[in-house]
Amino acid sequence: MRGRPYRPENRCVSLFDLLNIKKEVSRMPNIKSAKKRVKVNKTKAEANKARKSNLKTMIKKAELAAANNAPDKEAAVKLAIKRVDQACAKNLLHKNNAARKKSHLAKLLNA
């Protein structure tokens, strides 16, 4: 047998393993700025995912309040509309998509 025997502790640790980004990038870049972009993109994707999830939750709460004719229906819908506007400002939603969601929420409020 040539060389040292394989042991997991002898294994070379790559930047992939350290950052846990195997799924997002097929090959790790060599250039320093490109490596940074990979890290920054991962961070921003996680933040966007959380924001979008929060937005969906607010919309569902507003729809539920409107369906049950809850006393806080107006406040829930206004908060959901505010969140839609914020998501549009952060480029999470296209402006037409945001307008459609706001129109849907306004219809719920007026119905």
VEXKOLRO-479072 format. One record per residue: residue in three letters; y, x negated, z of N, C-alpha, C in turn. Coordinates in nm, 2 decimals, padded with zeros to 4 digits, always signed. Atoms other than C-alpha are relative to their C-alpha. Example, Ala and Ser with C-alpha at 12.3 -4.5 7.8 and 13.67 -1.06 7.14 Angstrom:
% VEXKOLRO-479072
[rec "ALA", [-00.12, -00.09, +00.00], [-00.45, -01.23, +00.78], [+00.12, -00.09, +00.00]];
[rec "SER", [-00.11, +00.09, +00.00], [-00.11, -01.37, +00.71], [+00.11, +00.08, +00.08]];
END
This chain:
% VEXKOLRO-479072
[rec "MET", [-00.12, -00.08, +00.00], [+00.00, +00.00, +00.00], [+00.12, -00.09, +00.00]];
[rec "ARG", [-00.12, +00.08, +00.01], [+00.34, -00.14, -00.10], [+00.11, +00.06, +00.09]];
[rec "GLY", [-00.11, -00.05, -00.07], [+00.65, -00.12, +00.11], [-00.03, +00.06, +00.13]];
[rec "ARG", [+00.02, -00.06, -00.13], [+00.70, +00.06, +00.43], [-00.06, +00.14, -00.01]];
[rec "PRO", [+00.06, -00.14, +00.01], [+00.50, +00.38, +00.51], [+00.11, +00.10, +00.01]];
[rec "TYR", [-00.10, -00.11, +00.00], [+00.69, +00.71, +00.47], [+00.00, +00.06, +00.14]];
[rec "ARG", [-00.02, -00.07, -00.13], [+00.83, +00.85, +00.79], [+00.13, +00.08, -00.02]];
[rec "PRO", [-00.12, -00.08, +00.02], [+01.08, +01.13, +00.80], [+00.13, -00.06, +00.06]];
[rec "GLU", [-00.12, +00.06, -00.05], [+01.32, +00.93, +01.02], [+00.05, -00.12, -00.09]];
[rec "ASN", [-00.04, +00.11, +00.09], [+01.32, +00.65, +00.75], [+00.07, +00.06, -00.12]];
[rec "ARG", [-00.05, -00.06, +00.12], [+01.43, +00.89, +00.49], [+00.15, -00.01, -00.02]];
[rec "CYS", [-00.15, +00.01, +00.03], [+01.77, +00.85, +00.32], [+00.06, +00.13, +00.01]];
[rec "VAL", [-00.07, -00.13, -00.01], [+02.01, +01.12, +00.42], [+00.12, +00.00, -00.10]];
[rec "SER", [-00.11, -00.01, +00.10], [+02.23, +01.24, +00.14], [+00.11, +00.09, +00.05]];
[rec "LEU", [-00.11, -00.08, -00.04], [+02.56, +01.41, +00.15], [-00.04, +00.15, -00.02]];
[rec "PHE", [+00.05, -00.14, +00.01], [+02.38, +01.73, +00.03], [-00.06, +00.05, +00.13]];
[rec "ASP", [+00.06, -00.04, -00.12], [+02.18, +01.73, +00.35], [+00.10, +00.02, +00.11]];
[rec "LEU", [-00.10, -00.01, -00.11], [+02.48, +01.67, +00.57], [+00.09, +00.12, -00.01]];
[rec "LEU", [-00.09, -00.12, +00.03], [+02.68, +01.95, +00.41], [-00.07, +00.13, -00.02]];
[rec "ASN", [+00.08, -00.12, +00.03], [+02.40, +02.19, +00.35], [+00.05, +00.08, -00.12]];
[rec "ILE", [-00.06, -00.07, +00.12], [+02.52, +02.27, +00.00], [-00.10, -00.01, -00.12]];
[rec "LYS", [+00.09, +00.02, +00.11], [+02.20, +02.24, -00.20], [+00.01, +00.12, -00.10]];
[rec "LYS", [+00.00, -00.11, +00.09], [+02.23, +02.59, -00.35], [+00.12, +00.01, -00.09]];
[rec "GLU", [-00.12, -00.02, +00.08], [+02.59, +02.57, -00.47], [+00.01, -00.10, -00.11]];
[rec "VAL", [-00.02, +00.10, +00.09], [+02.58, +02.24, -00.65], [-00.14, -00.06, -00.04]];
[rec "SER", [+00.13, +00.06, +00.04], [+02.29, +02.11, -00.86], [+00.00, -00.15, +00.01]];
[rec "ARG", [+00.00, +00.14, -00.02], [+02.40, +01.75, -00.86], [+00.13, -00.04, +00.08]];
[rec "MET", [-00.11, +00.04, -00.08], [+02.63, +01.58, -00.61], [+00.09, -00.09, -00.09]];
[rec "PRO", [-00.09, +00.08, +00.08], [+02.94, +01.44, -00.78], [+00.02, -00.14, +00.07]];
[rec "ASN", [-00.02, +00.13, -00.05], [+03.02, +01.07, -00.75], [+00.14, -00.03, +00.04]];
[rec "ILE", [-00.15, +00.02, -00.03], [+03.40, +01.09, -00.75], [+00.04, +00.06, +00.13]];
[rec "LYS", [-00.04, -00.04, -00.14], [+03.56, +01.12, -00.41], [+00.07, +00.14, -00.01]];
[rec "SER", [-00.08, -00.12, +00.01], [+03.80, +01.40, -00.52], [-00.09, +00.12, -00.03]];
[rec "ALA", [+00.10, -00.11, +00.04], [+03.51, +01.60, -00.67], [-00.09, +00.04, +00.12]];
[rec "LYS", [+00.08, -00.02, -00.12], [+03.31, +01.56, -00.35], [+00.08, +00.09, +00.10]];
[rec "LYS", [-00.09, -00.08, -00.08], [+03.61, +01.70, -00.16], [+00.01, +00.14, -00.05]];
[rec "ARG", [-00.01, -00.13, +00.06], [+03.64, +01.99, -00.40], [-00.13, +00.09, +00.03]];
[rec "VAL", [+00.13, -00.07, -00.03], [+03.27, +02.08, -00.33], [+00.02, +00.06, +00.14]];
[rec "LYS", [-00.02, -00.04, -00.15], [+03.35, +02.09, +00.05], [+00.10, +00.11, +00.01]];
[rec "VAL", [-00.10, -00.10, -00.02], [+03.67, +02.28, +00.01], [-00.04, +00.14, -00.06]];
[rec "ASN", [+00.04, -00.13, +00.06], [+03.52, +02.54, -00.23], [-00.10, +00.07, +00.09]];
[rec "LYS", [+00.09, -00.06, -00.09], [+03.24, +02.60, +00.02], [+00.07, +00.07, +00.11]];
[rec "THR", [-00.08, -00.06, -00.11], [+03.49, +02.66, +00.30], [+00.07, +00.12, -00.05]];
[rec "LYS", [-00.07, -00.11, +00.05], [+03.70, +02.89, +00.09], [-00.09, +00.12, -00.04]];
[rec "ALA", [+00.09, -00.10, +00.04], [+03.40, +03.08, -00.04], [-00.04, +00.08, +00.13]];
[rec "GLU", [+00.03, -00.06, -00.12], [+03.30, +03.15, +00.32], [+00.11, +00.09, +00.06]];
[rec "ALA", [-00.12, -00.08, -00.04], [+03.65, +03.27, +00.41], [+00.02, +00.12, -00.08]];
[rec "ASN", [-00.02, -00.11, +00.09], [+03.67, +03.49, +00.11], [-00.11, +00.11, +00.03]];
[rec "LYS", [+00.11, -00.09, -00.02], [+03.33, +03.64, +00.19], [+00.03, +00.08, +00.13]];
[rec "ALA", [-00.03, -00.07, -00.13], [+03.44, +03.72, +00.55], [+00.12, +00.10, -00.03]];
[rec "ARG", [-00.11, -00.10, +00.03], [+03.77, +03.88, +00.42], [-00.05, +00.12, -00.07]];
[rec "LYS", [+00.05, -00.11, +00.08], [+03.59, +04.09, +00.16], [-00.09, +00.09, +00.09]];
[rec "SER", [+00.08, -00.09, -00.09], [+03.34, +04.21, +00.42], [+00.08, +00.08, +00.09]];
[rec "ASN", [-00.09, -00.07, -00.09], [+03.62, +04.30, +00.66], [+00.07, +00.12, -00.08]];
[rec "LEU", [-00.06, -00.10, +00.08], [+03.79, +04.49, +00.38], [-00.09, +00.12, -00.03]];
[rec "LYS", [+00.10, -00.11, +00.02], [+03.47, +04.69, +00.30], [-00.02, +00.08, +00.12]];
[rec "THR", [+00.02, -00.07, -00.13], [+03.43, +04.77, +00.67], [+00.12, +00.10, +00.02]];
[rec "MET", [-00.12, -00.08, -00.02], [+03.79, +04.90, +00.69], [+00.00, +00.13, -00.09]];
[rec "ILE", [+00.01, -00.11, +00.09], [+03.74, +05.12, +00.38], [-00.10, +00.10, +00.04]];
[rec "LYS", [+00.10, -00.09, -00.05], [+03.42, +05.26, +00.52], [+00.04, +00.08, +00.12]];
[rec "LYS", [-00.05, -00.07, -00.12], [+03.58, +05.34, +00.85], [+00.10, +00.11, -00.04]];
[rec "ALA", [-00.10, -00.10, +00.04], [+03.87, +05.52, +00.67], [-00.07, +00.12, -00.07]];
[rec "GLU", [+00.07, -00.11, +00.07], [+03.63, +05.72, +00.45], [-00.07, +00.09, +00.10]];
[rec "LEU", [+00.08, -00.08, -00.11], [+03.42, +05.82, +00.76], [+00.10, +00.08, +00.08]];
[rec "ALA", [-00.11, -00.07, -00.08], [+03.74, +05.92, +00.95], [+00.05, +00.12, -00.08]];
[rec "ALA", [-00.04, -00.11, +00.09], [+03.85, +06.13, +00.65], [-00.10, +00.11, -00.01]];
[rec "ALA", [+00.11, -00.10, +00.02], [+03.51, +06.29, +00.61], [-00.02, +00.08, +00.13]];
[rec "ASN", [+00.02, -00.07, -00.13], [+03.49, +06.38, +00.98], [+00.13, +00.07, +00.05]];
[rec "ASN", [-00.13, -00.05, -00.04], [+03.86, +06.49, +00.99], [+00.04, -00.04, +00.14]];
[rec "ALA", [-00.03, +00.06, -00.14], [+03.91, +06.26, +01.29], [+00.15, +00.00, +00.02]];
[rec "PRO", [-00.14, +00.00, -00.03], [+04.24, +06.27, +01.47], [+00.07, -00.13, -00.04]];
[rec "ASP", [-00.06, +00.13, +00.04], [+04.30, +05.90, +01.38], [-00.02, -00.03, -00.15]];
[rec "LYS", [+00.03, +00.01, +00.14], [+04.23, +05.97, +01.01], [+00.12, -00.07, -00.07]];
[rec "GLU", [-00.12, +00.06, +00.07], [+04.59, +05.88, +00.90], [+00.01, -00.15, +00.03]];
[rec "ALA", [-00.01, +00.14, -00.03], [+04.60, +05.56, +01.09], [-00.11, -00.09, -00.06]];
[rec "ALA", [+00.11, +00.07, +00.06], [+04.26, +05.45, +00.96], [+00.02, -00.03, -00.15]];
[rec "VAL", [-00.03, +00.01, +00.15], [+04.36, +05.52, +00.60], [+00.11, -00.10, -00.03]];
[rec "LYS", [-00.11, +00.09, +00.01], [+04.69, +05.34, +00.64], [-00.04, -00.14, +00.02]];
[rec "LEU", [+00.05, +00.13, -00.02], [+04.52, +05.04, +00.78], [-00.09, -00.05, -00.11]];
[rec "ALA", [+00.08, +00.04, +00.11], [+04.27, +05.03, +00.50], [+00.08, -00.03, -00.12]];
[rec "ILE", [-00.09, +00.02, +00.11], [+04.55, +05.06, +00.24], [+00.07, -00.14, +00.02]];
[rec "LYS", [-00.06, +00.12, -00.04], [+04.72, +04.77, +00.42], [-00.09, -00.12, -00.03]];
[rec "ARG", [+00.10, +00.10, +00.03], [+04.40, +04.56, +00.40], [-00.02, -00.02, -00.15]];
[rec "VAL", [+00.02, +00.01, +00.15], [+04.36, +04.64, +00.03], [+00.12, -00.08, -00.06]];
[rec "ASP", [-00.12, +00.08, +00.05], [+04.72, +04.51, -00.03], [-00.01, -00.15, +00.03]];
[rec "GLN", [+00.02, +00.14, -00.04], [+04.64, +04.19, +00.16], [-00.10, -00.07, -00.08]];
[rec "ALA", [+00.11, +00.05, +00.08], [+04.32, +04.14, -00.03], [+00.05, -00.03, -00.14]];
[rec "CYS", [-00.05, +00.02, +00.13], [+04.51, +04.18, -00.35], [+00.10, -00.12, -00.01]];
[rec "ALA", [-00.10, +00.11, -00.01], [+04.78, +03.93, -00.24], [-00.08, -00.13, +00.01]];
[rec "LYS", [+00.08, +00.12, -00.01], [+04.50, +03.68, -00.16], [-00.09, -00.03, -00.12]];
[rec "ASN", [+00.09, +00.01, +00.12], [+04.34, +03.73, -00.50], [-00.14, +00.03, +00.02]];
[rec "LEU", [+00.14, -00.04, -00.02], [+04.03, +03.88, -00.36], [-00.03, +00.12, -00.09]];
[rec "LEU", [+00.02, -00.11, +00.09], [+04.08, +04.19, -00.57], [+00.10, -00.01, -00.11]];
[rec "HIS", [-00.09, -00.01, +00.11], [+04.23, +04.24, -00.91], [+00.10, +00.11, +00.03]];
[rec "LYS", [-00.11, -00.10, -00.04], [+04.56, +04.44, -00.89], [-00.04, +00.14, -00.04]];
[rec "ASN", [+00.04, -00.13, +00.04], [+04.41, +04.73, -01.09], [-00.11, +00.06, +00.09]];
[rec "ASN", [+00.11, -00.04, -00.09], [+04.10, +04.74, -00.86], [+00.06, +00.04, +00.13]];
[rec "ALA", [-00.07, -00.03, -00.12], [+04.33, +04.74, -00.56], [+00.07, +00.14, -00.01]];
[rec "ALA", [-00.07, -00.13, +00.02], [+04.54, +05.03, -00.71], [-00.10, +00.11, +00.00]];
[rec "ARG", [+00.10, -00.11, +00.00], [+04.22, +05.23, -00.77], [-00.05, +00.03, +00.14]];
[rec "LYS", [+00.05, -00.02, -00.14], [+04.10, +05.18, -00.41], [+00.11, +00.07, +00.08]];
[rec "LYS", [-00.10, -00.06, -00.08], [+04.44, +05.27, -00.27], [+00.02, +00.15, -00.04]];
[rec "SER", [-00.01, -00.14, +00.05], [+04.45, +05.59, -00.49], [-00.11, +00.08, +00.06]];
[rec "HIS", [+00.11, -00.07, -00.06], [+04.11, +05.68, -00.37], [+00.02, +00.04, +00.15]];
[rec "LEU", [-00.02, -00.02, -00.15], [+04.21, +05.64, +00.00], [+00.12, +00.10, +00.02]];
[rec "ALA", [-00.11, -00.10, -00.01], [+04.54, +05.84, -00.06], [-00.06, +00.14, -00.03]];
[rec "LYS", [+00.06, -00.13, +00.03], [+04.33, +06.12, -00.21], [-00.07, +00.05, +00.13]];
[rec "LEU", [+00.08, -00.04, -00.12], [+04.11, +06.12, +00.10], [+00.10, +00.05, +00.11]];
[rec "LEU", [-00.10, -00.04, -00.10], [+04.42, +06.14, +00.32], [+00.06, +00.14, -00.02]];
[rec "ASN", [-00.07, -00.13, +00.04], [+04.58, +06.43, +00.13], [-00.10, +00.12, -00.01]];
[rec "ALA", [+00.09, -00.11, +00.02], [+04.26, +06.63, +00.09], [-00.03, +00.08, +00.13]];
END
